Amino acid sequence: MTATLRQAANTVAGTMVEGASMAAALIGGAGGAYLGYQLAPASWPDGLRIAAAGAIAVLGAVAIDGLAEIVLAPMRRLMWKNRSTASTGRASAPSPAGTLGDALAQVATATEDDAAHHAAAAAAAFRIDEGANFLRDEDRWRGYEDGEASFYVAPGVWLHHRSEQTRYGCGHHFTLLTADSDQPVTITGVDQICHHLAARAAGFPVSEPATDAKDSELHAA
């Protein structure tokens, strides 16, 4: 199973587990409310009967949810284990290089993987994308031997990442490249990519506000 399929399966399974937990709590609450209202003495005022039903509903929800958690807890642990081992199971370790050519090929592949990892990490560290499954997914980045990386966004649209050492530390640059223009667009947030794609989809020319030189470069702390 590929990393993408594994992540999708974990997402679906997590949704089902949380849905089951919520359903159990709702069933317990509804059952508790019904029993509480029915078992309350008829001589009690309606307000008191409703209050008693509400109290028992809360107890019922907690009790049923606790029982359901006995079944769901092992599933949660299994999903957590799958998520935590997903990155280590992506590929087996390569065999030791037998020739200089083999070693060069292995190092080149490692350099490309490292570039993809740094691009995804920088997108998270510098808040280019504060979500979890888009620019921060290193499997969607294509690394190159020169340390740069690209992210396929849409037909004719790529996000490019490069880093360089500056007097402030390590500078990270994200630019949007398009097949029909030789002018890269500096990207400091995923919302800019959305703006660009929406404009292209509508057939409008994409206009980006002028960016201060300090905003066009992201530095490591």
C-alpha positions in Angstrom: 0.0 0.0 0.0 1.4 3.4 -1.0 1.8 6.2 1.5 -1.1 8.1 -0.1 -3.4 5.1 0.2 -2.3 4.4 3.7 -3.0 8.0 4.7 -6.4 7.9 3.1 -7.3 4.6 4.8 -6.2 6.1 8.2 -8.3 9.2 7.6 -11.4 7.2 6.7 -10.8 4.8 9.7 -10.4 7.8 12.0 -13.6 9.4 10.8 -15.5 6.1 11.3 -14.1 5.7 14.9 -14.9 9.2 15.9 -18.4 8.8 14.3 -19.0 5.6 16.2 -17.9 7.3 19.5 -20.2 10.3 18.8 -23.1 8.0 17.9 -22.6 6.0 21.1 -22.7 9.1 23.2 -25.9 10.3 21.4 -27.6 7.0 21.8 -26.7 6.9 25.5 -27.9 10.4 26.0 -31.1 9.9 24.2 -31.8 6.7 26.1 -30.9 8.2 29.4 -33.2 11.2 28.8 -36.1 8.9 27.9 -35.7 6.7 30.8 -35.1 9.6 33.2 -38.3 11.3 32.1 -40.3 8.1 32.3 -39.0 6.9 35.6 -39.4 10.3 37.3 -42.5 10.3 39.6 -45.6 11.7 37.8 -46.2 13.9 40.8 -43.1 15.9 40.1 -43.4 19.2 38.2 -42.5 19.1 34.6 -39.5 21.3 35.1 -38.1 18.9 37.7 -38.8 15.8 35.5 -37.0 17.5 32.6 -34.0 18.3 34.9 -33.9 14.8 36.1 -34.1 13.5 32.5 -31.2 15.8 31.5 -29.0 14.6 34.4 -29.6 10.9 33.5 -29.0 11.7 29.9 -25.6 13.0 30.7 -24.9 9.9 32.8 -26.1 7.7 30.0 -24.0 9.4 27.4 -20.9 9.1 29.6 -21.6 5.5 30.4 -22.3 4.3 26.9 -19.4 6.3 25.5 -17.1 4.7 28.1 -18.3 1.2 27.1 -17.8 2.0 23.4 -14.3 3.3 24.2 -13.3 -0.1 25.4 -13.9 -1.4 21.8 -12.6 1.7 20.1 -9.4 2.3 22.1 -7.5 -0.6 20.4 -8.5 0.8 17.0 -7.2 4.2 18.0 -3.9 2.7 19.0 -3.7 0.8 15.8 -4.3 3.9 13.7 -1.7 5.9 15.7 0.8 3.1 15.2 0.1 3.1 11.4 0.6 6.9 11.3 3.8 6.8 13.3 5.3 4.0 11.2 4.2 5.3 7.8 7.3 7.3 7.2 9.6 4.4 8.2 7.8 2.0 6.0 8.0 4.0 2.8 11.0 2.1 1.4 13.5 -0.4 2.5 17.1 0.7 3.1 19.3 0.4 0.0 22.0 -2.2 -0.1 25.6 -1.0 0.3 27.0 0.3 -3.0 29.2 -2.1 -4.8 30.7 0.5 -7.2 31.3 4.2 -7.4 28.4 4.5 -9.9 26.0 2.7 -7.4 27.2 5.0 -4.6 26.6 8.1 -6.8 23.1 6.9 -7.7 22.2 6.3 -4.0 23.5 9.6 -2.9 21.7 11.4 -5.7 18.4 9.7 -4.7 19.1 10.6 -1.0 19.7 14.2 -2.1 16.4 14.4 -4.0 14.5 12.9 -1.0 16.2 15.3 1.3 15.2 18.3 -0.9 11.6 17.2 -0.9 11.7 16.8 2.9 13.1 20.2 3.4 10.6 21.8 1.1 7.7 20.2 3.0 9.2 21.1 6.3 9.8 24.7 5.3 6.2 25.0 4.1 5.1 24.0 7.6 7.8 25.9 9.6 7.2 29.2 7.8 3.4 28.9 7.7 3.2 28.7 3.9 0.6 26.0 4.6 -0.8 25.5 8.1 -2.9 22.6 7.1 -1.8 19.0 7.1 -2.3 17.3 3.8 -1.1 19.7 1.0 2.2 21.4 0.9 3.3 19.7 4.0 3.1 16.3 2.3 6.6 15.5 1.2 5.5 12.7 -1.0 4.0 15.3 -3.4 7.3 17.2 -3.6 9.8 16.3 -6.3 13.4 16.9 -5.1 16.4 17.6 -7.3 20.1 17.0 -6.9 20.8 20.7 -6.6 18.7 20.8 -3.4 15.7 22.5 -5.0 12.2 21.0 -5.2 9.0 21.4 -7.1 5.3 20.7 -6.3 2.8 20.0 -9.1 -0.2 22.2 -8.4 -2.2 22.0 -11.6 -1.7 21.6 -15.3 1.0 24.2 -16.2 1.4 25.4 -12.6 4.2 24.4 -10.2 5.4 25.6 -6.8 9.2 25.9 -6.6 11.3 25.8 -3.5 14.9 26.7 -3.0 17.0 27.6 0.0 20.2 29.5 0.5 22.5 30.6 3.2 22.3 34.3 4.0 23.7 36.5 6.7 20.5 35.9 8.6 20.6 32.2 8.4 18.9 29.8 5.9 16.6 31.6 3.5 13.7 29.8 2.0 12.0 30.9 -1.2 8.7 29.7 -2.6 7.7 30.8 -6.1 4.8 29.9 -8.3 5.9 29.0 -11.9 3.5 28.8 -14.8 4.0 27.4 -18.3 2.6 30.5 -20.0 4.7 33.1 -18.1 8.4 33.6 -17.4 7.7 35.7 -14.3 7.7 33.7 -11.1 5.3 34.8 -8.4 6.6 34.9 -4.8 4.4 32.8 -2.5 4.2 33.5 1.2 0.9 31.7 1.9 -1.3 29.0 0.3 -4.1 31.5 -0.1 -2.0 33.2 -2.8 -2.0 29.9 -4.8 -5.8 29.7 -4.4 -6.1 33.3 -5.7 -3.9 32.5 -8.7 -5.8 29.3 -9.6 -9.2 31.0 -9.2 -8.1 33.8 -11.5 -6.8 31.3 -14.1 -10.0 29.3 -13.9 -12.0 32.4 -14.5 -9.8 33.5 -17.4 -8.6 36.7 -15.7 -5.0 37.9 -15.7 -3.4 37.1 -12.4 -2.2 40.2 -10.5 -0.2 40.0 -7.3 0.4 43.0 -5.1 4.0 44.2 -5.0 5.9 42.5 -2.3 8.5 44.1 -0.1 12.0 42.6 -0.4 11.9 41.5 3.2 8.6 39.6 2.7 9.9 37.7 -0.3 12.5 35.9 1.7 11.8 33.6 4.7 14.6 33.1 7.2 15.2 30.4 9.7 15.1 31.5 13.3 
